[in-house]
Amino acid sequence: MCTEFVNVTTETLANEHLCCIIRTKKAHPGVEAKREWLSDRLKEGHVFRKLDAKATVFIEYAPLETAWVPVTGDNYLYVYCLWVESGLKGNGYGKALMEYCLADAKAQGKSGVCMLGSTKQKAWLFDQAFAKKYGFEAVDTTGYGYDLLALSFDGTTPQFTKAAKAGTIDRDELTIYYDLQCPYIPQAIETVRRHCVENDIPASFLQVDSLEKAKELPCVFNNWAAFYKGKFETVNLLLDVSYLKRLLKK
């Protein structure tokens, strides 16, 4: 069993696989897009720590000030994702990654660590029961089912932006906000776009390509957000055809 972890750096980025999609000899558009996205983020203090093996075991976090999410606060770290694939659970990898992040935050003199949560566990979100074992608690809520979880070291807390709490936009058509942080995003966009074209469904795909755009988003966001009839629907980017059909019947 591998017990060694490594942090991806600008020097090693080109040669490391990025966990979510195991790299093959053939270039994968989602993986290469994530490499490009990460190349700038790593310079900002973004951390991608992974098991030193060809496996999906990693944590990804960044200073809240430069995290591409509509959350504000002073001197926090924001955890985008902590993922241990099902076949490797039970080896203490999640514990090791979480404890590394918390120790890193304290070593940097941070005020705490935060992440996106929900009133009910949802797909593509951090395991909240696991986070709460470390003392994370809801410090803000949207009113449409999502919470901001935080572990504060000094009593201060971050918060969602006012726009994020609204969860509404002034357009009825299916609207997808996305960035290129996750390797699955290009194929998810293509799946939704193809279905909409084949069925004459109006849809807009809005790339979030700057920190400013991310901080101004009208909903919660980790790298994806879907709206329909002006209402926020989900951060789950695996919108297969059956889900889309159910959504568009609303």
C-alpha positions in Angstrom: 0.0 0.0 0.0 1.4 3.4 -1.0 1.6 5.9 1.9 3.6 8.7 0.1 1.9 11.9 -1.0 3.3 14.6 -3.2 2.3 18.2 -4.0 2.0 19.1 -7.6 4.3 22.0 -8.5 4.8 24.1 -11.6 7.8 22.0 -12.4 6.1 18.6 -12.0 2.6 19.6 -13.4 3.3 18.4 -17.0 4.2 14.9 -15.9 1.8 14.2 -13.0 -1.5 12.5 -13.6 -4.3 14.5 -12.1 -6.3 11.8 -10.4 -9.9 12.4 -11.5 -9.1 11.0 -15.0 -6.1 8.7 -15.2 -3.8 9.9 -17.9 -3.2 7.6 -20.8 -0.7 8.0 -23.7 -3.4 9.8 -25.6 -4.0 13.4 -24.6 -7.3 14.0 -22.8 -8.8 17.5 -23.4 -10.2 17.8 -19.9 -6.8 16.8 -18.3 -4.9 19.2 -20.5 -7.4 22.0 -19.8 -6.9 21.4 -16.0 -3.2 21.5 -16.4 -3.4 24.9 -18.0 -5.9 26.2 -15.3 -3.6 24.9 -12.6 -0.4 26.4 -14.0 -1.6 29.8 -13.0 -3.3 28.8 -9.8 -0.3 27.1 -8.3 1.5 30.5 -8.4 -1.3 31.9 -6.2 -0.8 29.3 -3.4 -3.2 26.7 -4.8 -2.4 23.2 -3.4 -3.0 20.0 -5.3 -1.8 17.1 -3.0 -2.1 13.6 -4.2 -1.1 10.0 -3.4 2.1 9.2 -5.2 0.5 6.5 -7.2 -1.8 6.1 -10.2 -5.0 6.5 -8.1 -7.8 8.9 -7.4 -6.7 10.1 -4.0 -6.2 13.9 -3.5 -7.1 17.1 -1.9 -7.3 20.5 -3.6 -7.4 23.8 -1.8 -6.5 27.5 -2.1 -6.4 30.7 -0.2 -10.0 32.0 -0.1 -9.0 35.3 -1.5 -7.9 33.6 -4.8 -10.4 30.7 -4.7 -12.8 30.7 -7.7 -15.9 30.6 -5.6 -18.5 33.3 -4.5 -17.3 33.2 -0.9 -15.6 36.0 1.0 -13.6 36.2 4.2 -10.2 37.1 5.5 -7.2 34.7 5.8 -9.0 31.4 5.2 -8.2 28.4 3.0 -11.0 27.0 0.8 -11.2 23.3 0.1 -12.5 22.5 -3.4 -12.3 18.8 -3.1 -11.1 15.8 -1.1 -11.5 12.6 -2.9 -10.6 9.0 -2.1 -11.8 6.5 -4.7 -14.1 3.8 -3.2 -11.7 1.0 -3.7 -9.0 2.7 -1.6 -11.1 3.9 1.3 -10.3 2.5 4.7 -6.5 3.1 4.4 -6.5 6.5 6.2 -5.9 8.5 3.1 -8.7 10.9 3.7 -7.5 11.5 7.3 -4.0 12.1 6.1 -5.1 14.6 3.5 -7.4 16.5 5.8 -4.8 16.7 8.6 -2.2 18.0 6.1 -4.6 20.8 5.0 -5.4 21.8 8.6 -1.7 21.7 9.6 -0.8 23.8 6.5 -3.5 26.4 7.4 -2.1 26.7 11.0 1.5 26.9 9.8 0.5 29.8 7.5 -1.3 31.5 10.3 -4.7 31.2 8.7 -7.9 32.0 10.5 -9.5 28.7 9.4 -10.5 26.4 6.6 -13.9 26.4 4.8 -15.7 24.5 2.1 -19.1 24.1 0.3 -21.6 21.9 2.0 -25.4 21.3 1.9 -28.3 20.7 4.3 -28.5 17.2 2.7 -25.4 15.4 1.3 -25.3 15.9 -2.5 -23.3 14.3 -5.2 -20.0 16.1 -6.1 -19.7 17.7 -2.6 -17.3 17.0 0.2 -18.4 14.3 2.7 -19.9 16.5 5.3 -20.0 13.9 8.1 -16.3 13.4 7.7 -15.7 17.2 7.8 -17.8 17.6 10.9 -15.6 15.1 12.8 -12.9 17.7 12.6 -15.1 20.5 13.9 -16.4 22.0 10.7 -19.8 23.5 11.1 -22.3 25.5 9.0 -21.5 29.2 9.3 -23.7 30.5 6.5 -26.5 29.2 4.3 -28.0 30.1 1.0 -31.7 29.4 1.7 -31.8 26.9 -1.2 -30.1 23.9 0.3 -26.4 24.8 0.5 -24.3 25.7 3.5 -20.8 27.1 4.0 -18.9 24.8 6.3 -16.0 26.3 8.3 -13.5 25.4 11.0 -12.4 28.6 12.6 -9.2 28.9 14.6 -9.8 32.5 15.8 -13.6 33.0 15.9 -13.9 34.7 12.6 -16.1 33.2 9.8 -16.3 33.5 6.0 -19.6 34.0 4.2 -21.3 33.6 0.8 -21.7 36.7 -1.3 -25.1 38.3 -1.5 -25.3 37.3 -5.1 -24.6 33.7 -4.3 -27.4 33.6 -1.8 -29.9 34.7 -4.4 -29.6 31.6 -6.6 -31.5 33.3 -9.4 -30.8 34.8 -12.8 -32.8 36.9 -15.3 -33.0 34.2 -18.0 -35.3 31.2 -18.4 -33.3 29.0 -20.7 -31.0 26.3 -19.5 -27.8 28.1 -18.4 -24.6 26.5 -17.4 -21.7 28.4 -15.6 -18.4 26.5 -15.7 -14.7 26.8 -15.4 -12.0 24.4 -16.4 -10.8 23.2 -13.1 -12.3 19.7 -13.3 -11.2 17.3 -16.1 -14.7 16.1 -16.6 -16.1 19.5 -17.6 -15.3 19.5 -21.3 -17.1 16.2 -21.8 -20.0 17.3 -19.6 -20.4 20.5 -21.6 -20.4 18.5 -24.8 -23.1 16.1 -23.5 -25.4 18.9 -22.5 -24.8 20.9 -25.7 -25.4 17.9 -28.0 -28.7 17.1 -26.3 -29.9 20.7 -26.5 -28.9 21.0 -30.2 -30.6 17.7 -31.1 -33.8 18.6 -29.3 -33.9 22.3 -30.2 -33.6 23.4 -26.5 -32.3 26.9 -26.0 -29.2 26.9 -23.8 -26.3 29.1 -22.8 -22.8 28.0 -21.7 -21.0 30.7 -19.7 -17.3 30.1 -19.0 -16.0 31.5 -15.8 -12.5 32.5 -16.8 -11.4 34.9 -14.1 -11.4 35.2 -10.4 -13.6 38.3 -10.7 -16.3 36.4 -12.5 -16.2 33.6 -10.0 -16.6 35.9 -7.0 -19.6 37.6 -8.7 -21.5 34.3 -9.5 -25.2 34.3 -8.7 -25.1 30.9 -6.9 -22.9 28.4 -5.1 -20.1 27.1 -7.3 -17.1 24.7 -7.1 -16.5 24.6 -10.9 -20.0 24.2 -12.3 -23.6 25.5 -11.8 -26.8 24.9 -13.7 -29.9 27.1 -13.9 -33.3 26.5 -15.5 -36.2 29.0 -15.6 -34.1 31.5 -13.7 -33.6 29.1 -10.8 -30.4 27.5 -9.6 -30.6 23.7 -9.9 -27.3 21.9 -9.2 -23.5 21.9 -8.9 -23.4 18.3 -10.1 -21.7 18.4 -13.5 -22.7 14.9 -14.5 -25.9 16.0 -16.3 -26.7 12.8 -18.2 -29.6 12.7 -20.7 -32.1 11.3 -18.2 -31.3 14.0 -15.7 -31.6 16.7 -18.3 -35.0 15.4 -19.4 -36.3 15.5 -15.9 -34.9 19.0 -15.4 -36.4 20.3 -18.6 -39.8 19.0 -17.7 -40.0 21.4 -14.7 
